[in-house]
């Protein structure tokens, strides 16, 4: 079994067994402090103030990770390198486990608790209302940032790729750290470039595990066929796929002469189910590659 399969399983299990522990370990205060130190100690004309300034912050960190990745690959038949790879992927995963946060929204029994749970998915203010399509899009946006983006770049570059994606996501967040405007805009554009191929592969997997025609037509209408660094087509395809699946479920109940069971937040449940199916398809394909000897 490949390192990636082992590491992903461990990351998911830890997120369920010890969510408080992994959240406490996935801390990036050191990175925020490093970014703000650069902002305070560079002049207006420095490269840090420009669009590509974020590279100055990430390169030293990634260089350390790359050196450790190279040095630890050989000792004890690669076991040390395996443990390092797993540790980095678990650290870059999340920072919160997605399905735990989704279940918290579903299980909330009062409005304040539910709003707080929805806020963990990135929806606040008016957007935090129980709007099915908005919740579906939030689930897939979080799936991209928490799971699939990290997994994709880990597959391509190892621990360096996982850390590259996580550090970029953090730098691109509003008000996460005190960054020059041009610097943050550069981080957002780089994040969009890292996420575009991941969103394309997620949409393809969604079509394979869901309604292919619905997903494909929505993907094309939303501009997914254009080479533009915008992953908005993923949310559009997810909303259409969930809507189609719920309609098919209602039709099946009607054909069997049954009254459809009333479920709270059915769009949210179906969206999380769809995300799980996509992840399982990714891991299944990876397992096929491992068995075929194409990856280690």
Helices and strands as residue ranges (DSSP letters): H 3-17, H 19-25, H 29-40, G 47-49, H 54-71, G 75-78, H 79-92, H 98-107, H 111-119, G 125-128, H 132-143, I 144-148, H 149-157, H 159-172, H 181-209, H 212-221, H 232-255, H 266-292
